[in-house]
Amino acid sequence: MAKNAVFYHAGCSVCVDAQRRFVGALDPAVYAVEVVHLGETPERLPEAEVIGVKSVPAIVMEGAVYHINHGADLSALS
């Protein structure tokens, strides 16, 4: 059974490129990735903050947050 991962982004070019590269590189047999566009689903911002996401793009895998490059701080999205 695949482990869950969540990729948070805001739709900027950095985020879209990171989604394509990182999410596309993960083996779907190992990780089931949910992609969350925080610009379209701002109600998910508190969830991302509690998990420890500080900026997007970021991917959360097995409880660990990995910030990829720097597209935007979460505070800029609220």
N, C-alpha and C positions, 0 to 999 in steps of 0.2 A: 504494500500500500504506500502511495506517495505521501511525503511529508508536505504540510502546508507552508506556503511562503506568501508574503504580501509585498507587492511593489507599489510604493506610493509615488505619485508624481503630480505635476501641476499643468502639464500640457505644453510646456516650453520646449524649444528645440533641443536643449540639453537633456530634458526628461524623456522626450520621444526617442532620441538616439540611444540613451541608456536603456530604455525599455527594449528596444529592438535588439541591442547587443547582449545585455545581461539576461533578460528573460528568455530570449531566443536561444541562448547558449546552455540553459539549464535542461537537463534530461527530464522530460515529463514523467518518466517512470520513477524518478527520485523525488521531484518537487512538483506539486500542483500549485501554480502561481496565480493568485488573485491580483489583478491590476486595479488599483484605486486611483482615479483622477480626482484629486482633492478640489480642483476648481469646479468640477461638476457635482461633487458630493461633499460639500463643506461640512455636513453633519458628521463626517468621519474624522475631522480634524482632532477632536478630543481623544479619540481612540489612538490616533497616531502619536499624539503628545504623550499619553500615558505609557505607551510602549517604549518611548524614548527617541522618536524621530524628531530631529531638530531642523532638518532641511530636506528638500527634495531635489533630485530623485534619491530614494532610499529603498532598500529591500530588507525585509525582516524574515530571517530564516532561523527556525528553532529557537526563537526568543532573542536572537542577537540582531541588532540593527547595524546595517552597513550603509553608510552614506556614500553616495557615488557623485563625484564632482561636486558642484554647488550651483543649483539652478535658482532656488529661492528658499529663504527661511520660512518656517511654518507661520511665524508671526505676520509675514507679508500676505498670507493667504486668508487671514481671518478678517 
